[in-house]
Amino acid sequence: MQSVLEGRAPSSRPVLVSIGVLAWNEADVIRKTLDSILRQSIFAELSRRGQRCELVCIANGCTDATPQIAAEVLGAAAREHPAREALVARALDLPERGKLNAWNVFVHERSAPEAELLVLLDGDIVLHGEGTLWRLCQALLDHPEASISTDEPIKDIALKPRKSIFDRISLATSAMARGGAQVSGQLYCIRAAVARNIWLPRGLPACEDGFIKALVCTGFLSHETDTRRVIRAPGAAHVFASYATVLDVLRNQKRQMIGQTALHVLDGHLRRLSPAERERMAETLREMDRADPLWLKRLIGAHVRGTRHFWELFPNLLGYRFQRLMKVPGPKKVAYAPAALAGFLVTLVSSAMAYRFLVRGNTDYWPDTTSPDLNSITAEGGALGA
């Protein structure tokens, strides 16, 4: 593990918030992402309170200039940021590729030990407005019953003045998926004490946000789901690049189907642990990884071999799209019906793709996507020239 930039000299100011930016081959947009973070009001707010915010960009297995660009941006911020007395920055370059490993390294090794709150975000999003990060933190400070705060994810196509049919179906599909506070792996804030009792196991495919939410909302599988553990921070939002082609959508949904299958398998396995093992979940999962790095992959493989059809990968695979439609109020059901039908067809195709992938013994699937269009998004979230 190489530290590209180790930040400034130690300060007596305590670190309240540690921000981890997880990036893989994001040279096209990492500067934009970091700039949108550095324009946030959280640094001035913490400076006023006599506290600090730590910003760590963790590039993992990059084959482009992401680590160098991150080091350049954060180095300039350390010297020139208006609230630099409340900011400590580090850019790390991990040789091993993988978001899960980067998450574990940040949470358990590289975030400030005294931090009360951790913010996790991807290296290919743009924060909307200047108050998003502080609103995420403030939501947890104001609500002691909650463990995670989330924002509103905004597809970049929502900012287009003229939208295609494909755009409208994509936006309608996203609107139906909203309901309560959903944890998006792109950006969320979590209490440090809670995060440090989570270890993302090797072989967990592209579903870390669902795994984290399941553990948090059930008190590490000790009780029924309590949705109050996750809250939406008012006025907080970020913009991300939507998938531009049908093939990209299918690849993303294939990834989601693999992830949901893994969550189903993992939930059943972890619920058989003893209460003491679930209480120290991070230590338990870490030891399972050490004892057998392929344990989760073996469980997923056994589950897939025991299913006869692709629609049996996890419960309600065929029905959840229409259940979402039924929750849409009144006349909007008619407007959203085409999106529900399109989503159902995508689910059919992508779940069949996922089944073929898993039945061969594979679990690691990370489609290579880039988000260069985010460079046309302003800090306020609007498209330049719109």
Phi and psi in degrees as a GROMACS rama.xvg file:
@    title "Ramachandran Plot"
@    xaxis  label "Phi"
@    yaxis  label "Psi"
@TYPE xy
-111.457  132.31  GLN-2
-95.087  115.987  SER-3
-76.2778  -35.8508  VAL-4
-142.921  123.206  LEU-5
-99.1648  5.55259  GLU-6
84.2582  -162.997  GLY-7
-99.6013  -178.07  ARG-8
-64.9359  154.576  ALA-9
-57.6588  149.256  PRO-10
-126.826  154.17  SER-11
-76.8036  -11.8706  SER-12
-68.5098  128.504  ARG-13
-73.3874  148.045  PRO-14
-86.4597  116.714  VAL-15
-87.5299  -40.0344  LEU-16
-126.719  133.521  VAL-17
-117.407  123.368  SER-18
-105.624  125.405  ILE-19
-112.86  119.357  GLY-20
-102.31  114.408  VAL-21
-99.1896  119.351  LEU-22
-135.106  135.105  ALA-23
-131.427  116.431  TRP-24
48.7599  55.5653  ASN-25
-112.932  33.996  GLU-26
-58.2372  -30.4206  ALA-27
-68.4907  -28.5287  ASP-28
-129.865  -7.19232  VAL-29
-61.4049  -33.9879  ILE-30
-63.0357  -42.7255  ARG-31
-62.6784  -43.5121  LYS-32
-62.2359  -49.2955  THR-33
-65.1428  -38.3049  LEU-34
-60.8574  -40.5316  ASP-35
-67.7327  -29.6295  SER-36
-71.3941  -45.6361  ILE-37
-69.0668  -16.8  LEU-38
-86.3073  -0.389413  ARG-39
-70.7691  151.858  GLN-40
-76.4626  -9.97906  SER-41
-59.6722  -33.1991  ILE-42
-70.0497  -43.4215  PHE-43
-65.9354  -37.7873  ALA-44
-63.8654  -45.5868  GLU-45
-70.2847  -34.5077  LEU-46
-60.0044  -43.0118  SER-47
-62.4106  -30.8214  ARG-48
-89.3215  -2.40671  ARG-49
75.592  27.6942  GLY-50
-122.776  175.95  GLN-51
-128.316  161.882  ARG-52
-124.215  132.516  CYS-53
-99.3639  134.937  GLU-54
-122.719  115.946  LEU-55
-121.291  119.775  VAL-56
-99.5645  119.39  CYS-57
-109.948  99.4135  ILE-58
-82.0768  134.343  ALA-59
-128.122  116.675  ASN-60
61.0693  29.866  GLY-61
-72.9188  144.089  CYS-62
-113.982  9.68686  THR-63
-120.752  -159.728  ASP-64
-92.9188  15.8328  ALA-65
-52.7963  -49.7183  THR-66
-60.9387  -40.3823  PRO-67
-67.8348  -41.596  GLN-68
-64.9177  -42.7056  ILE-69
-61.0628  -43.2171  ALA-70
-62.8464  -39.9453  ALA-71
-63.5673  -48.01  GLU-72
-64.7626  -45.0282  VAL-73
-72.8584  -31.9546  LEU-74
-63.8072  -42.4824  GLY-75
-64.5903  -38.8815  ALA-76
-63.834  -39.6494  ALA-77
-61.2451  -31.1668  ALA-78
-89.8772  -32.0167  ARG-79
-121.99  -8.96597  GLU-80
-61.9029  137.171  HIS-81
-57.0933  -29.8424  PRO-82
-115.27  42.3659  ALA-83
-63.6143  -21.5428  ARG-84
-68.331  -15.8891  GLU-85
-107.556  13.309  ALA-86
-129.564  129.036  LEU-87
-124.341  132.298  VAL-88
-126.17  143.658  ALA-89
-142.551  141.642  ARG-90
-116.881  123.504  ALA-91
-112.753  147.593  LEU-92
-124.299  102.017  ASP-93
-88.3423  135.21  LEU-94
-70.6933  -28.177  PRO-95
-86.566  127.76  GLU-96
-77.8556  145.002  ARG-97
138.782  126.908  GLY-98
-65.5989  -36.8582  LYS-99
-64.5251  -44.2153  LEU-100
-64.3647  -41.9558  ASN-101
-61.1899  -40.3626  ALA-102
-61.4899  -47.9529  TRP-103
-61.4241  -42.5154  ASN-104
-63.1669  -45.5346  VAL-105
-63.7341  -52.4963  PHE-106
-65.6368  -43.1589  VAL-107
-98.4589  -15.6748  HIS-108
-127.711  -38.0054  GLU-109
-112.575  -7.36994  ARG-110
-82.5897  153.351  SER-111
-59.9634  126.472  ALA-112
-58.7597  -31.0736  PRO-113
-86.4416  -5.08324  GLU-114
-61.3079  135.645  ALA-115
-87.7476  -29.9407  GLU-116
-128.081  141.496  LEU-117
-118.195  134.631  LEU-118
-111.426  125.929  VAL-119
-112.655  131.833  LEU-120
-149.757  155.744  LEU-121
-79.497  156.852  ASP-122
-85.7183  16.096  GLY-123
-134.068  38.8226  ASP-124
-127.251  164.073  ILE-125
-122.878  126.43  VAL-126
-71.4327  139.499  LEU-127
-94.9641  116.413  HIS-128
76.2132  176.85  GLY-129
-99.9586  -6.46163  GLU-130
-104.817  3.89396  GLY-131
-58.8241  -50.8462  THR-132
-64.8482  -41.9334  LEU-133
-67.5967  -35.9793  TRP-134
-65.4068  -37.3779  ARG-135
-61.3583  -45.134  LEU-136
-68.1718  -44.019  CYS-137
-61.4313  -34.8701  GLN-138
-59.9129  -41.0533  ALA-139
-74.9368  -35.6189  LEU-140
-64.9602  -31.4982  LEU-141
-87.5165  -16.7882  ASP-142
-126.993  86.9749  HIS-143
-63.6667  -18.8352  PRO-144
-76.7035  -16.0107  GLU-145
-94.5704  150.25  ALA-146
-114.336  -22.0562  SER-147
-133.92  137.899  ILE-148
-118.103  142.968  SER-149
-127.17  169.986  THR-150
-121.116  -166.919  ASP-151
-101.928  115.767  GLU-152
-76.3355  131.987  PRO-153
-118.412  121.208  ILE-154
-68.9264  141.522  LYS-155
-59.237  -29.6334  ASP-156
-68.9829  -18.3467  ILE-157
-66.7262  -19.8246  ALA-158
-93.3504  -3.18636  LEU-159
-73.8923  135.153  LYS-160
-67.0048  -29.9889  PRO-161
-125.856  125.313  ARG-162
-113.813  138.651  LYS-163
-79.9238  171.657  SER-164
-59.9769  -40.9989  ILE-165
-59.0874  -43.7088  PHE-166
-61.2554  -44.4168  ASP-167
-66.1897  -39.0113  ARG-168
-66.0837  -41.6873  ILE-169
-61.1627  -44.1044  SER-170
-68.5509  -38.5378  LEU-171
-65.807  -38.7604  ALA-172
-61.9551  -41.674  THR-173
-65.9844  -39.1922  SER-174
-63.1927  -37.7687  ALA-175
-68.1579  -27.3438  MET-176
-76.8786  -16.3215  ALA-177
-74.1051  140.388  ARG-178
178.032  104.12  GLY-179
73.3334  -167.082  GLY-180
-90.4833  112.065  ALA-181
-96.9379  137.01  GLN-182
-83.1964  116.848  VAL-183
-102.095  127.625  SER-184
-63.4786  -11.7539  GLY-185
-70.0248  -33.3773  GLN-186
-165.293  127.035  LEU-187
-163.1  161.825  TYR-188
-117.127  136.818  CYS-189
-137.329  144.057  ILE-190
-62.4573  134.263  ARG-191
-61.1114  -39.5878  ALA-192
-63.1487  -34.4047  ALA-193
-72.8117  -46.8483  VAL-194
-60.3316  -35.764  ALA-195
-78.2431  -1.57747  ARG-196
-102.294  15.8998  ASN-197
-120.216  134.999  ILE-198
-127.444  125.182  TRP-199
-83.7405  111.234  LEU-200
-70.4186  152.503  PRO-201
-61.0198  141.731  ARG-202
88.4528  -1.06361  GLY-203
-78.8047  111.814  LEU-204
-83.9186  127.893  PRO-205
30.6436  42.4173  ALA-206
-147.855  30.9398  CYS-207
-63.0063  -31.3721  GLU-208
-66.9164  -41.2529  ASP-209
-65.8993  -38.2305  GLY-210
-65.2846  -45.5747  PHE-211
-62.2932  -45.2707  ILE-212
-62.5232  -41.7608  LYS-213
-61.7945  -43.1392  ALA-214
-66.31  -43.8329  LEU-215
-67.0141  -45.3615  VAL-216
-74.8631  -14.31  CYS-217
-110.942  12.6192  THR-218
57.127  46.2479  GLY-219
58.6413  49.4547  PHE-220
64.4894  30.5538  LEU-221
-101.079  -11.6734  SER-222
-155.488  177.324  HIS-223
-65.8294  161.256  GLU-224
-61.0409  128.804  THR-225
-117.206  101.846  ASP-226
-68.4415  -12.2596  THR-227
-69.2075  -12.9469  ARG-228
-70.9982  -17.632  ARG-229
-121.798  126.592  VAL-230
-127.784  152.619  ILE-231
-91.9771  128.932  ARG-232
-83.4327  117.83  ALA-233
-60.3908  135.306  PRO-234
79.5627  1.97876  GLY-235
-98.3682  135.702  ALA-236
-160.501  159.68  ALA-237
-142.155  159.036  HIS-238
-110.498  136.167  VAL-239
-134.027  159.634  PHE-240
-80.7712  123.599  ALA-241
-79.5097  164.791  SER-242
-77.188  131.259  TYR-243
-92.173  -17.2343  ALA-244
-129.324  161.778  THR-245
-61.7713  -38.4303  VAL-246
-63.0008  -41.4898  LEU-247
-62.8174  -40.7989  ASP-248
-61.7385  -45.0634  VAL-249
-63.4427  -40.4813  LEU-250
-63.6839  -42.6591  ARG-251
-64.6707  -41.8372  ASN-252
-69.572  -32.9849  GLN-253
-59.5974  -43.7477  LYS-254
-60.1145  -42.1138  ARG-255
-66.155  -40.2402  GLN-256
-63.9735  -40.6597  MET-257
-62.6497  -43.3619  ILE-258
-63.936  -44.6196  GLY-259
-64.0949  -35.3064  GLN-260
-63.7485  -45.0496  THR-261
-62.5586  -41.073  ALA-262
-62.5218  -41.9807  LEU-263
-60.8632  -44.7291  HIS-264
-67.268  -44.9683  VAL-265
-66.0339  -39.4866  LEU-266
-60.0424  -46.5887  ASP-267
-62.4732  -38.303  GLY-268
-70.9952  -45.8143  HIS-269
-70.1662  -27.1895  LEU-270
-69.3247  -14.0906  ARG-271
-88.3076  -3.50794  ARG-272
-70.8687  159.701  LEU-273
-72.1876  157.722  SER-274
-54.5363  -39.0035  PRO-275
-65.4909  -38.8873  ALA-276
-68.1025  -37.8342  GLU-277
-70.9113  -31.9868  ARG-278
-65.4958  -35.268  GLU-279
-108.843  60.6398  ARG-280
-60.2885  -44.1024  MET-281
-60.025  -46.1492  ALA-282
-64.2017  -40.2069  GLU-283
-62.2436  -48.919  THR-284
-67.4823  -36.2918  LEU-285
-64.0753  -41.8187  ARG-286
-67.3906  -35.7416  GLU-287
-63.8161  -39.4582  MET-288
-64.5359  -41.5406  ASP-289
-66.139  -40.6678  ARG-290
-69.5802  -37.851  ALA-291
-154.979  95.9753  ASP-292
-58.9831  -16.586  PRO-293
-104.497  12.496  LEU-294
-61.1332  -42.5759  TRP-295
-70.3687  -39.479  LEU-296
-60.4548  -38.7419  LYS-297
-65.8332  -41.3802  ARG-298
-62.5536  -44.4582  LEU-299
-64.0002  -42.5373  ILE-300
-60.6409  -43.1614  GLY-301
-63.8329  -39.4173  ALA-302
-64.0958  -45.8793  HIS-303
-65.4701  -40.7225  VAL-304
-65.1018  -23.1633  ARG-305
-87.6001  -1.63408  GLY-306
-101.431  140.906  THR-307
-90.8595  -26.576  ARG-308
-133.523  153.422  HIS-309
-65.3497  -27.0042  PHE-310
-78.3185  2.85407  TRP-311
-102.984  11.7362  GLU-312
-60.342  -38.4463  LEU-313
-153.4  157.13  PHE-314
-59.5622  141.889  PRO-315
64.8396  26.9552  ASN-316
-59.3077  -39.8316  LEU-317
-85.0579  -17.4929  LEU-318
-103.16  -14.4862  GLY-319
-67.5491  -30.4788  TYR-320
-61.5764  -44.4171  ARG-321
-75.726  -27.1625  PHE-322
-64.4328  -39.0786  GLN-323
-62.8121  -41.2311  ARG-324
-61.0419  -40.6189  LEU-325
-66.4724  -20.9307  MET-326
-84.4603  -10.7142  LYS-327
-71.3768  130.967  VAL-328
-69.9719  141.054  PRO-329
42.421  -130.584  GLY-330
-61.6074  -20.1448  PRO-331
-63.2787  -20.8485  LYS-332
-57.6833  -41.5401  LYS-333
-65.7472  -42.6871  VAL-334
-65.7966  -34.316  ALA-335
-90.6885  -8.00721  TYR-336
-58.1126  -44.2734  ALA-337
-59.4847  -37.2594  PRO-338
-67.1963  -38.3859  ALA-339
-64.578  -42.1073  ALA-340
-66.1861  -43.2801  LEU-341
-62.4658  -41.3  ALA-342
-63.7384  -37.653  GLY-343
-63.5759  -43.7239  PHE-344
-63.7821  -39.7564  LEU-345
-63.3163  -39.8006  VAL-346
-62.7444  -42.7101  THR-347
-57.5757  -51.8984  LEU-348
-67.2159  -46.4954  VAL-349
-68.9895  -34.1953  SER-350
-70.3217  -34.1216  SER-351
-65.3096  -40.797  ALA-352
-62.0372  -42.8997  MET-353
-64.3771  -40.2663  ALA-354
-62.3648  -45.3138  TYR-355
-62.4356  -37.4907  ARG-356
-66.8525  -46.0521  PHE-357
-72.6682  -35.7896  LEU-358
-67.175  -18.1453  VAL-359
-84.4846  0.637855  ARG-360
92.4491  9.65344  GLY-361
-91.6258  151.012  ASN-362
-136.545  -29.6312  THR-363
-82.7214  110.883  ASP-364
-137.733  108.409  TYR-365
-127.921  91.521  TRP-366
-60.4019  138.794  PRO-367
-80.5499  109.296  ASP-368
-124.767  149.188  THR-369
-125.404  161.816  THR-370
-133.849  52.2523  SER-371
-63.2029  -25.3037  PRO-372
-65.3391  -18.0272  ASP-373
-64.1775  -19.6176  LEU-374
-67.2343  -13.1446  ASN-375
-93.3445  3.72518  SER-376
-95.856  131.239  ILE-377
-79.1599  170.527  THR-378
-62.1563  -27.4584  ALA-379
-82.0227  -5.92407  GLU-380
97.1768  1.88123  GLY-381
-95.1781  153.987  GLY-382
-79.9107  135.534  ALA-383
-63.6856  132.283  LEU-384
82.6252  1.88112  GLY-385
